[in-house]
Amino acid sequence: MENSPVALCFYDSNFDSVFFNKRAKEAGFDISALSVSSEGKPFIESVGSEETKRYFRSFIVDFQRDGSHSGRAKYSVDITDSERAKFELKKSRNKIKKLHEIALKLSKADSEERVYDLIV
């Protein structure tokens, strides 16, 4: 589990103790990572500075012992590569769209001067 893309955080209120696995520590999770209210739904979060930012799909579960709240667990899957790929795909699509628009204008140009104006 230490080499997995999963960050695990546990808080046990009975012993006031916190556990972070290696991935959670490397990503920079801290105790505030367990204070998020997700209403039982997965959510995407980013951790770290702009240069070292990692993206996680996280899920928080509260657990009880003997009917009272006794802790919280957070399960976070590293989706950084996927998020970066989505960003690069979006950039590529925007470039292709712009090139297509220019190609349409060039195909409608009625003179060499107009083609020159569009290119320059």
N, CA, C and O atoms as a GROMACS GRO file, in nm:
protein
  480
    1MET      N    1   0.081  -0.119   0.000
    1MET     CA    2   0.000   0.000   0.000
    1MET      C    3   0.086   0.126   0.000
    1MET      O    4   0.039   0.231  -0.042
    2GLU      N    5   0.209   0.118   0.045
    2GLU     CA    6   0.295   0.236   0.051
    2GLU      C    7   0.325   0.294  -0.087
    2GLU      O    8   0.345   0.414  -0.098
    3ASN      N    9   0.328   0.211  -0.193
    3ASN     CA   10   0.358   0.260  -0.327
    3ASN      C   11   0.232   0.286  -0.408
    3ASN      O   12   0.241   0.320  -0.526
    4SER      N   13   0.117   0.272  -0.348
    4SER     CA   14  -0.008   0.290  -0.421
    4SER      C   15  -0.037   0.440  -0.439
    4SER      O   16   0.017   0.523  -0.367
    5PRO      N   17  -0.125   0.473  -0.538
    5PRO     CA   18  -0.162   0.613  -0.558
    5PRO      C   19  -0.274   0.656  -0.463
    5PRO      O   20  -0.349   0.749  -0.492
    6VAL      N   21  -0.284   0.587  -0.351
    6VAL     CA   22  -0.392   0.615  -0.256
    6VAL      C   23  -0.334   0.680  -0.130
    6VAL      O   24  -0.240   0.630  -0.069
    7ALA      N   25  -0.395   0.794  -0.094
    7ALA     CA   26  -0.358   0.860   0.031
    7ALA      C   27  -0.464   0.826   0.135
    7ALA      O   28  -0.584   0.841   0.109
    8LEU      N   29  -0.421   0.779   0.250
    8LEU     CA   30  -0.513   0.744   0.357
    8LEU      C   31  -0.486   0.831   0.480
    8LEU      O   32  -0.371   0.850   0.520
    9CYS      N   33  -0.594   0.883   0.537
    9CYS     CA   34  -0.584   0.963   0.659
    9CYS      C   35  -0.688   0.910   0.756
    9CYS      O   36  -0.804   0.887   0.720
   10PHE      N   37  -0.647   0.890   0.879
   10PHE     CA   38  -0.738   0.842   0.982
   10PHE      C   39  -0.726   0.930   1.106
   10PHE      O   40  -0.617   0.971   1.145
   11TYR      N   41  -0.839   0.957   1.166
   11TYR     CA   42  -0.841   1.028   1.293
   11TYR      C   43  -0.925   0.947   1.390
   11TYR      O   44  -1.039   0.913   1.361
   12ASP      N   45  -0.868   0.918   1.506
   12ASP     CA   46  -0.940   0.844   1.610
   12ASP      C   47  -0.962   0.940   1.726
   12ASP      O   48  -0.867   0.975   1.797
   13SER      N   49  -1.087   0.982   1.746
   13SER     CA   50  -1.116   1.080   1.850
   13SER      C   51  -1.106   1.020   1.990
   13SER      O   52  -1.086   1.094   2.087
   14ASN      N   53  -1.118   0.889   2.003
   14ASN     CA   54  -1.106   0.827   2.135
   14ASN      C   55  -0.964   0.841   2.189
   14ASN      O   56  -0.944   0.857   2.310
   15PHE      N   57  -0.866   0.835   2.100
   15PHE     CA   58  -0.726   0.845   2.143
   15PHE      C   59  -0.661   0.975   2.094
   15PHE      O   60  -0.542   0.996   2.114
   16ASP      N   61  -0.740   1.060   2.030
   16ASP     CA   62  -0.691   1.186   1.975
   16ASP      C   63  -0.564   1.163   1.892
   16ASP      O   64  -0.464   1.232   1.909
   17SER      N   65  -0.571   1.064   1.803
   17SER     CA   66  -0.454   1.029   1.722
   17SER      C   67  -0.487   1.038   1.573
   17SER      O   68  -0.600   1.016   1.531
   18VAL      N   69  -0.384   1.070   1.496
   18VAL     CA   70  -0.399   1.084   1.352
   18VAL      C   71  -0.295   0.997   1.284
   18VAL      O   72  -0.181   0.986   1.330
   19PHE      N   73  -0.336   0.934   1.173
   19PHE     CA   74  -0.244   0.854   1.093
   19PHE      C   75  -0.252   0.898   0.948
   19PHE      O   76  -0.362   0.916   0.894
   20PHE      N   77  -0.137   0.917   0.884
   20PHE     CA   78  -0.130   0.944   0.741
   20PHE      C   79  -0.036   0.841   0.680
   20PHE      O   80   0.074   0.820   0.732
   21ASN      N   81  -0.076   0.776   0.571
   21ASN     CA   82   0.018   0.686   0.506
   21ASN      C   83   0.123   0.769   0.429
   21ASN      O   84   0.114   0.891   0.425
   22LYS      N   85   0.219   0.702   0.370
   22LYS     CA   86   0.331   0.769   0.304
   22LYS      C   87   0.282   0.865   0.194
   22LYS      O   88   0.331   0.978   0.186
   23ARG      N   89   0.187   0.821   0.110
   23ARG     CA   90   0.137   0.905   0.001
   23ARG      C   91   0.071   1.032   0.055
   23ARG      O   92   0.090   1.140  -0.001
   24ALA      N   93  -0.004   1.020   0.163
   24ALA     CA   94  -0.071   1.136   0.222
   24ALA      C   95   0.033   1.236   0.275
   24ALA      O   96   0.017   1.357   0.258
   25LYS      N   97   0.138   1.185   0.338
   25LYS     CA   98   0.244   1.272   0.389
   25LYS      C   99   0.317   1.341   0.275
   25LYS      O  100   0.342   1.462   0.280
   26GLU      N  101   0.351   1.264   0.170
   26GLU     CA  102   0.424   1.322   0.056
   26GLU      C  103   0.341   1.428  -0.016
   26GLU      O  104   0.396   1.528  -0.063
   27ALA      N  105   0.211   1.408  -0.022
   27ALA     CA  106   0.123   1.504  -0.090
   27ALA      C  107   0.104   1.631  -0.008
   27ALA      O  108   0.068   1.735  -0.063
   28GLY      N  109   0.128   1.622   0.121
   28GLY     CA  110   0.114   1.740   0.206
   28GLY      C  111  -0.017   1.749   0.281
   28GLY      O  112  -0.053   1.856   0.329
   29PHE      N  113  -0.089   1.637   0.291
   29PHE     CA  114  -0.212   1.638   0.371
   29PHE      C  115  -0.176   1.665   0.517
   29PHE      O  116  -0.071   1.624   0.565
   30ASP      N  117  -0.265   1.736   0.586
   30ASP     CA  118  -0.248   1.756   0.729
   30ASP      C  119  -0.383   1.733   0.796
   30ASP      O  120  -0.478   1.687   0.731
   31ILE      N  121  -0.393   1.763   0.923
   31ILE     CA  122  -0.515   1.734   0.999
   31ILE      C  123  -0.636   1.806   0.938
   31ILE      O  124  -0.749   1.758   0.950
   32SER      N  125  -0.614   1.920   0.874
   32SER     CA  126  -0.726   1.993   0.813
   32SER      C  127  -0.788   1.912   0.698
   32SER      O  128  -0.903   1.936   0.660
   33ALA      N  129  -0.712   1.818   0.642
   33ALA     CA  130  -0.764   1.734   0.534
   33ALA      C  131  -0.884   1.652   0.580
   33ALA      O  132  -0.965   1.609   0.498
   34LEU      N  133  -0.895   1.631   0.709
   34LEU     CA  134  -1.005   1.552   0.763
   34LEU      C  135  -1.123   1.638   0.807
   34LEU      O  136  -1.226   1.584   0.850
   35SER      N  137  -1.110   1.770   0.797
   35SER     CA  138  -1.218   1.858   0.843
   35SER      C  139  -1.316   1.895   0.733
   35SER      O  140  -1.412   1.968   0.758
   36VAL      N  141  -1.293   1.848   0.613
   36VAL     CA  142  -1.380   1.878   0.500
   36VAL      C  143  -1.515   1.809   0.519
   36VAL      O  144  -1.522   1.695   0.563
   37SER      N  145  -1.621   1.880   0.486
   37SER     CA  146  -1.755   1.820   0.491
   37SER      C  147  -1.795   1.784   0.349
   37SER      O  148  -1.822   1.873   0.268
   38SER      N  149  -1.800   1.656   0.318
   38SER     CA  150  -1.831   1.612   0.182
   38SER      C  151  -1.971   1.555   0.170
   38SER      O  152  -2.010   1.512   0.061
   39GLU      N  153  -2.046   1.553   0.278
   39GLU     CA  154  -2.182   1.500   0.280
   39GLU      C  155  -2.190   1.360   0.223
   39GLU      O  156  -2.288   1.324   0.158
   40GLY      N  157  -2.087   1.280   0.246
   40GLY     CA  158  -2.086   1.141   0.201
   40GLY      C  159  -2.065   1.122   0.052
   40GLY      O  160  -2.087   1.013   0.000
   41LYS      N  161  -2.022   1.228  -0.019
   41LYS     CA  162  -2.002   1.220  -0.163
   41LYS      C  163  -1.854   1.239  -0.196
   41LYS      O  164  -1.785   1.314  -0.127
   42PRO      N  165  -1.805   1.171  -0.300
   42PRO     CA  166  -1.667   1.192  -0.342
   42PRO      C  167  -1.649   1.335  -0.395
   42PRO      O  168  -1.743   1.395  -0.447
   43PHE      N  169  -1.529   1.388  -0.380
   43PHE     CA  170  -1.500   1.522  -0.427
   43PHE      C  171  -1.355   1.527  -0.476
   43PHE      O  172  -1.272   1.444  -0.438
   44ILE      N  173  -1.325   1.625  -0.560
   44ILE     CA  174  -1.190   1.642  -0.612
   44ILE      C  175  -1.126   1.759  -0.539
   44ILE      O  176  -1.186   1.865  -0.523
   45GLU      N  177  -1.003   1.737  -0.496
   45GLU     CA  178  -0.930   1.842  -0.426
   45GLU      C  179  -0.787   1.849  -0.477
   45GLU      O  180  -0.734   1.752  -0.531
   46SER      N  181  -0.726   1.963  -0.458
   46SER     CA  182  -0.585   1.977  -0.495
   46SER      C  183  -0.505   2.007  -0.370
   46SER      O  184  -0.551   2.074  -0.277
   47VAL      N  185  -0.383   1.956  -0.370
   47VAL     CA  186  -0.295   1.971  -0.254
   47VAL      C  187  -0.158   2.015  -0.305
   47VAL      O  188  -0.109   1.962  -0.404
   48GLY      N  189  -0.097   2.111  -0.237
   48GLY     CA  190   0.037   2.153  -0.272
   48GLY      C  191   0.040   2.287  -0.342
   48GLY      O  192  -0.064   2.345  -0.373
   49SER      N  193   0.162   2.335  -0.366
   49SER     CA  194   0.180   2.463  -0.433
   49SER      C  195   0.159   2.446  -0.583
   49SER      O  196   0.139   2.334  -0.630
   50GLU      N  197   0.163   2.555  -0.656
   50GLU     CA  198   0.139   2.550  -0.801
   50GLU      C  199   0.238   2.458  -0.871
   50GLU      O  200   0.202   2.390  -0.967
   51GLU      N  201   0.363   2.456  -0.825
   51GLU     CA  202   0.466   2.372  -0.888
   51GLU      C  203   0.452   2.224  -0.852
   51GLU      O  204   0.487   2.138  -0.933
   52THR      N  205   0.401   2.196  -0.735
   52THR     CA  206   0.394   2.057  -0.688
   52THR      C  207   0.250   2.009  -0.670
   52THR      O  208   0.226   1.908  -0.603
   53LYS      N  209   0.155   2.078  -0.729
   53LYS     CA  210   0.013   2.047  -0.707
   53LYS      C  211  -0.021   1.905  -0.751
   53LYS      O  212   0.018   1.861  -0.859
   54ARG      N  213  -0.094   1.834  -0.664
   54ARG     CA  214  -0.146   1.700  -0.692
   54ARG      C  215  -0.298   1.707  -0.678
   54ARG      O  216  -0.350   1.783  -0.598
   55TYR      N  217  -0.366   1.627  -0.757
   55TYR     CA  218  -0.512   1.622  -0.754
   55TYR      C  219  -0.557   1.486  -0.703
   55TYR      O  220  -0.501   1.382  -0.739
   56PHE      N  221  -0.659   1.489  -0.617
   56PHE     CA  222  -0.711   1.367  -0.557
   56PHE      C  223  -0.863   1.362  -0.566
   56PHE      O  224  -0.930   1.464  -0.550
   57ARG      N  225  -0.916   1.244  -0.591
   57ARG     CA  226  -1.059   1.219  -0.576
   57ARG      C  227  -1.072   1.157  -0.438
   57ARG      O  228  -1.020   1.048  -0.413
   58SER      N  229  -1.141   1.226  -0.349
   58SER     CA  230  -1.144   1.186  -0.208
   58SER      C  231  -1.285   1.151  -0.162
   58SER      O  232  -1.386   1.193  -0.219
   59PHE      N  233  -1.287   1.073  -0.056
   59PHE     CA  234  -1.412   1.033   0.007
   59PHE      C  235  -1.388   1.024   0.157
   59PHE      O  236  -1.290   0.963   0.201
   60ILE      N  237  -1.476   1.084   0.234
   60ILE     CA  238  -1.460   1.084   0.380
   60ILE      C  239  -1.573   1.004   0.443
   60ILE      O  240  -1.689   1.017   0.406
   61VAL      N  241  -1.535   0.920   0.539
   61VAL     CA  242  -1.632   0.838   0.610
   61VAL      C  243  -1.615   0.861   0.760
   61VAL      O  244  -1.504   0.852   0.814
   62ASP      N  245  -1.725   0.891   0.826
   62ASP     CA  246  -1.724   0.900   0.972
   62ASP      C  247  -1.760   0.762   1.026
   62ASP      O  248  -1.845   0.693   0.971
   63PHE      N  249  -1.694   0.724   1.133
   63PHE     CA  250  -1.729   0.595   1.192
   63PHE      C  251  -1.759   0.611   1.340
   63PHE      O  252  -1.712   0.704   1.406
   64GLN      N  253  -1.839   0.518   1.389
   64GLN     CA  254  -1.886   0.524   1.527
   64GLN      C  255  -1.854   0.395   1.599
   64GLN      O  256  -1.843   0.288   1.540
   65ARG      N  257  -1.839   0.409   1.728
   65ARG     CA  258  -1.820   0.294   1.815
   65ARG      C  259  -1.917   0.313   1.932
   65ARG      O  260  -1.915   0.417   1.998
   66ASP      N  261  -1.999   0.215   1.955
   66ASP     CA  262  -2.098   0.220   2.063
   66ASP      C  263  -2.193   0.340   2.048
   66ASP      O  264  -2.233   0.401   2.147
   67GLY      N  265  -2.229   0.372   1.923
   67GLY     CA  266  -2.326   0.478   1.898
   67GLY      C  267  -2.274   0.620   1.902
   67GLY      O  268  -2.349   0.713   1.875
   68SER      N  269  -2.147   0.640   1.936
   68SER     CA  270  -2.094   0.776   1.939
   68SER      C  271  -1.982   0.791   1.836
   68SER      O  272  -1.914   0.695   1.800
   69HIS      N  273  -1.966   0.913   1.790
   69HIS     CA  274  -1.864   0.941   1.690
   69HIS      C  275  -1.727   0.908   1.747
   69HIS      O  276  -1.690   0.956   1.854
   70SER      N  277  -1.652   0.827   1.673
   70SER     CA  278  -1.520   0.790   1.726
   70SER      C  279  -1.407   0.816   1.626
   70SER      O  280  -1.291   0.792   1.658
   71GLY      N  281  -1.440   0.865   1.510
   71GLY     CA  282  -1.332   0.895   1.418
   71GLY      C  283  -1.377   0.923   1.278
   71GLY      O  284  -1.496   0.930   1.247
   72ARG      N  285  -1.277   0.940   1.193
   72ARG     CA  286  -1.302   0.975   1.055
   72ARG      C  287  -1.191   0.917   0.970
   72ARG      O  288  -1.075   0.915   1.010
   73ALA      N  289  -1.227   0.870   0.853
   73ALA     CA  290  -1.128   0.817   0.759
   73ALA      C  291  -1.146   0.888   0.626
   73ALA      O  292  -1.257   0.915   0.582
   74LYS      N  293  -1.034   0.916   0.562
   74LYS     CA  294  -1.037   0.980   0.431
   74LYS      C  295  -0.956   0.895   0.335
   74LYS      O  296  -0.840   0.862   0.361
   75TYR      N  297  -1.019   0.859   0.225
   75TYR     CA  298  -0.959   0.776   0.121
   75TYR      C  299  -0.945   0.864  -0.002
   75TYR      O  300  -1.045   0.912  -0.054
   76SER      N  301  -0.823   0.886  -0.049
   76SER     CA  302  -0.798   0.977  -0.161
   76SER      C  303  -0.714   0.907  -0.267
   76SER      O  304  -0.605   0.859  -0.239
   77VAL      N  305  -0.766   0.903  -0.390
   77VAL     CA  306  -0.695   0.842  -0.502
   77VAL      C  307  -0.629   0.953  -0.582
   77VAL      O  308  -0.693   1.051  -0.620
   78ASP      N  309  -0.500   0.938  -0.608
   78ASP     CA  310  -0.425   1.037  -0.685
   78ASP      C  311  -0.469   1.032  -0.831
   78ASP      O  312  -0.449   0.932  -0.899
   79ILE      N  313  -0.528   1.141  -0.879
   79ILE     CA  314  -0.573   1.150  -1.018
   79ILE      C  315  -0.498   1.261  -1.092
   79ILE      O  316  -0.548   1.315  -1.191
   80THR      N  317  -0.380   1.294  -1.044
   80THR     CA  318  -0.302   1.403  -1.103
   80THR      C  319  -0.275   1.382  -1.251
   80THR      O  320  -0.295   1.473  -1.331
   81ASP      N  321  -0.230   1.262  -1.288
   81ASP     CA  322  -0.199   1.236  -1.429
   81ASP      C  323  -0.323   1.254  -1.516
   81ASP      O  324  -0.315   1.309  -1.625
   82SER      N  325  -0.436   1.207  -1.468
   82SER     CA  326  -0.561   1.221  -1.542
   82SER      C  327  -0.600   1.368  -1.558
   82SER      O  328  -0.640   1.410  -1.666
   83GLU      N  329  -0.590   1.445  -1.450
   83GLU     CA  330  -0.626   1.586  -1.455
   83GLU      C  331  -0.532   1.663  -1.548
   83GLU      O  332  -0.577   1.751  -1.622
   84ARG      N  333  -0.405   1.632  -1.544
   84ARG     CA  334  -0.309   1.699  -1.634
   84ARG      C  335  -0.337   1.661  -1.780
   84ARG      O  336  -0.326   1.746  -1.868
   85ALA      N  337  -0.371   1.535  -1.805
   85ALA     CA  338  -0.404   1.491  -1.941
   85ALA      C  339  -0.528   1.564  -1.992
   85ALA      O  340  -0.533   1.602  -2.109
   86LYS      N  341  -0.629   1.583  -1.906
   86LYS     CA  342  -0.749   1.657  -1.945
   86LYS      C  343  -0.713   1.800  -1.984
   86LYS      O  344  -0.765   1.853  -2.082
   87PHE      N  345  -0.626   1.862  -1.906
   87PHE     CA  346  -0.584   1.999  -1.934
   87PHE      C  347  -0.512   2.007  -2.068
   87PHE      O  348  -0.539   2.097  -2.147
   88GLU      N  349  -0.420   1.913  -2.094
   88GLU     CA  350  -0.346   1.912  -2.220
   88GLU      C  351  -0.439   1.886  -2.338
   88GLU      O  352  -0.423   1.945  -2.444
   89LEU      N  353  -0.536   1.798  -2.320
   89LEU     CA  354  -0.634   1.771  -2.425
   89LEU      C  355  -0.714   1.897  -2.457
   89LEU      O  356  -0.739   1.928  -2.574
   90LYS      N  357  -0.755   1.968  -2.354
   90LYS     CA  358  -0.830   2.092  -2.374
   90LYS      C  359  -0.747   2.194  -2.449
   90LYS      O  360  -0.797   2.261  -2.539
   91LYS      N  361  -0.619   2.206  -2.414
   91LYS     CA  362  -0.530   2.299  -2.486
   91LYS      C  363  -0.518   2.259  -2.633
   91LYS      O  364  -0.524   2.345  -2.721
   92SER      N  365  -0.500   2.130  -2.659
   92SER     CA  366  -0.487   2.082  -2.796
   92SER      C  367  -0.615   2.107  -2.876
   92SER      O  368  -0.609   2.149  -2.991
   93ARG      N  369  -0.728   2.082  -2.815
   93ARG     CA  370  -0.856   2.107  -2.884
   93ARG      C  371  -0.871   2.254  -2.919
   93ARG      O  372  -0.918   2.288  -3.028
   94ASN      N  373  -0.831   2.342  -2.826
   94ASN     CA  374  -0.840   2.486  -2.854
   94ASN      C  375  -0.750   2.526  -2.970
   94ASN      O  376  -0.788   2.607  -3.053
   95LYS      N  377  -0.629   2.469  -2.976
   95LYS     CA  378  -0.537   2.498  -3.086
   95LYS      C  379  -0.596   2.451  -3.219
   95LYS      O  380  -0.592   2.523  -3.319
   96ILE      N  381  -0.650   2.329  -3.220
   96ILE     CA  382  -0.710   2.274  -3.342
   96ILE      C  383  -0.828   2.359  -3.387
   96ILE      O  384  -0.846   2.384  -3.506
   97LYS      N  385  -0.909   2.402  -3.291
   97LYS     CA  386  -1.025   2.486  -3.323
   97LYS      C  387  -0.980   2.616  -3.388
   97LYS      O  388  -1.037   2.659  -3.488
   98LYS      N  389  -0.877   2.679  -3.332
   98LYS     CA  390  -0.826   2.805  -3.388
   98LYS      C  391  -0.768   2.782  -3.527
   98LYS      O  392  -0.790   2.863  -3.618
   99LEU      N  393  -0.694   2.673  -3.545
   99LEU     CA  394  -0.639   2.643  -3.677
   99LEU      C  395  -0.750   2.619  -3.779
   99LEU      O  396  -0.740   2.662  -3.894
  100HIS      N  397  -0.856   2.552  -3.737
  100HIS     CA  398  -0.970   2.526  -3.825
  100HIS      C  399  -1.036   2.657  -3.866
  100HIS      O  400  -1.071   2.676  -3.983
  101GLU      N  401  -1.053   2.748  -3.771
  101GLU     CA  402  -1.113   2.878  -3.802
  101GLU      C  403  -1.029   2.955  -3.903
  101GLU      O  404  -1.083   3.017  -3.994
  102ILE      N  405  -0.897   2.951  -3.886
  102ILE     CA  406  -0.807   3.018  -3.980
  102ILE      C  407  -0.815   2.953  -4.118
  102ILE      O  408  -0.817   3.022  -4.220
  103ALA      N  409  -0.820   2.820  -4.120
  103ALA     CA  410  -0.830   2.748  -4.249
  103ALA      C  411  -0.959   2.786  -4.322
  103ALA      O  412  -0.958   2.802  -4.444
  104LEU      N  413  -1.069   2.799  -4.249
  104LEU     CA  414  -1.195   2.840  -4.311
  104LEU      C  415  -1.184   2.980  -4.370
  104LEU      O  416  -1.230   3.005  -4.482
  105LYS      N  417  -1.122   3.071  -4.297
  105LYS     CA  418  -1.105   3.207  -4.348
  105LYS      C  419  -1.016   3.207  -4.472
  105LYS      O  420  -1.044   3.279  -4.569
  106LEU      N  421  -0.910   3.125  -4.469
  106LEU     CA  422  -0.821   3.118  -4.585
  106LEU      C  423  -0.894   3.061  -4.706
  106LEU      O  424  -0.872   3.108  -4.818
  107SER      N  425  -0.979   2.963  -4.686
  107SER     CA  426  -1.051   2.902  -4.799
  107SER      C  427  -1.151   2.999  -4.860
  107SER      O  428  -1.188   2.985  -4.977
  108LYS      N  429  -1.195   3.097  -4.782
  108LYS     CA  430  -1.292   3.195  -4.832
  108LYS      C  431  -1.225   3.321  -4.887
  108LYS      O  432  -1.292   3.409  -4.940
  109ALA      N  433  -1.093   3.328  -4.874
  109ALA     CA  434  -1.020   3.447  -4.923
  109ALA      C  435  -1.034   3.455  -5.074
  109ALA      O  436  -1.020   3.355  -5.145
  110ASP      N  437  -1.061   3.576  -5.123
  110ASP     CA  438  -1.084   3.593  -5.265
  110ASP      C  439  -0.965   3.653  -5.341
  110ASP      O  440  -0.973   3.676  -5.462
  111SER      N  441  -0.856   3.678  -5.269
  111SER     CA  442  -0.738   3.731  -5.337
  111SER      C  443  -0.612   3.693  -5.259
  111SER      O  444  -0.617   3.654  -5.142
  112GLU      N  445  -0.500   3.705  -5.328
  112GLU     CA  446  -0.372   3.676  -5.263
  112GLU      C  447  -0.345   3.775  -5.151
  112GLU      O  448  -0.286   3.740  -5.049
  113GLU      N  449  -0.388   3.899  -5.171
  113GLU     CA  450  -0.370   4.001  -5.067
  113GLU      C  451  -0.445   3.964  -4.939
  113GLU      O  452  -0.394   3.981  -4.828
  114ARG      N  453  -0.565   3.913  -4.955
  114ARG     CA  454  -0.646   3.872  -4.838
  114ARG      C  455  -0.578   3.754  -4.767
  114ARG      O  456  -0.574   3.751  -4.644
  115VAL      N  457  -0.525   3.658  -4.843
  115VAL     CA  458  -0.453   3.544  -4.784
  115VAL      C  459  -0.333   3.596  -4.707
  115VAL      O  460  -0.308   3.552  -4.594
  116TYR      N  461  -0.260   3.688  -4.767
  116TYR     CA  462  -0.143   3.748  -4.700
  116TYR      C  463  -0.184   3.816  -4.571
  116TYR      O  464  -0.117   3.798  -4.469
  117ASP      N  465  -0.294   3.893  -4.573
  117ASP     CA  466  -0.341   3.962  -4.452
  117ASP      C  467  -0.378   3.863  -4.342
  117ASP      O  468  -0.352   3.889  -4.225
  118LEU      N  469  -0.439   3.751  -4.378
  118LEU     CA  470  -0.478   3.651  -4.279
  118LEU      C  471  -0.356   3.582  -4.219
  118LEU      O  472  -0.355   3.549  -4.100
  119ILE      N  473  -0.255   3.559  -4.298
  119ILE     CA  474  -0.136   3.489  -4.250
  119ILE      C  475  -0.051   3.580  -4.162
  119ILE      O  476   0.000   3.537  -4.058
  120VAL      N  477  -0.035   3.702  -4.203
  120VAL     CA  478   0.050   3.797  -4.130
  120VAL      C  479  -0.033   3.869  -4.029
  120VAL      O  480   0.019   3.954  -3.957
   0.00000   0.00000   0.00000
